[in-house]
Amino acid sequence: MGEATDKLKAAGNKAAGAVKEGIGKATDNERLEAEGKAQKAKGTVQDVSGSVKGALGDKI
């Protein structure tokens, strides 16, 4: 995967995670809230990975 792909997936995971987390909070569903937080964290990791790939010219 390239930089753009990682960053696009990161944005999707961050957005979906935020929605899940918000619904979990609103409905007092701790499991859904935790899933949302985990998905947002996954998005953050993908974003960093994309940045690293961009800095290294997609050589990894």
N, C-alpha and C positions, 0 to 999 in steps of 0.2 A: 504494500500500500504506500502511496505517496503522501506528501504533506497535505495536499488539498483533501484527499480522501479521509485522512485521519481527522482533520479539522472539521470536515462536514459531519462525520460520524460523532465527533465530540459534541458538536452543537446539538445534534439530535438527542443524544443521551442526556445532555444537561437539561434540555427542555422537557423531555419526557420524565426525567427524574424530578424536576421541579413540580410538574403537574402531579405526579404520584405522591410526592411529599406533601403538597398542599391538600390533596384530597384526603390523605391519611390523617393530617392534622385536623381537618374540618370534620371528619367522621370519627375521630378518636380511634383510628385503626393504626396501632403501633407498627404492625408488620408492614403495611403499605407505606407508611412514613419511612421506615428503615430501608425498604426496597428503593424508594425514591432517593434517599441520601446515598445509597450504594451506587445507584445508576449515575447520579451526578458526579460522584467520585471517579467512576469509570470514564466519564466524559472528560474530566480534568486530566486524567492520565493520557487519554487519546490526544488531547490538545497539546500536552507537553511532548508526546511522541512525535506529533506532526511538526512541532517547532524544531525539534532536534533533527528530524529528517530534512527539513528545509535548510537548516544551518549546515548540514553535512552534504547537501546536494543529493538526497535520496540514495546514498551509497550504502545504507544499512538495510 
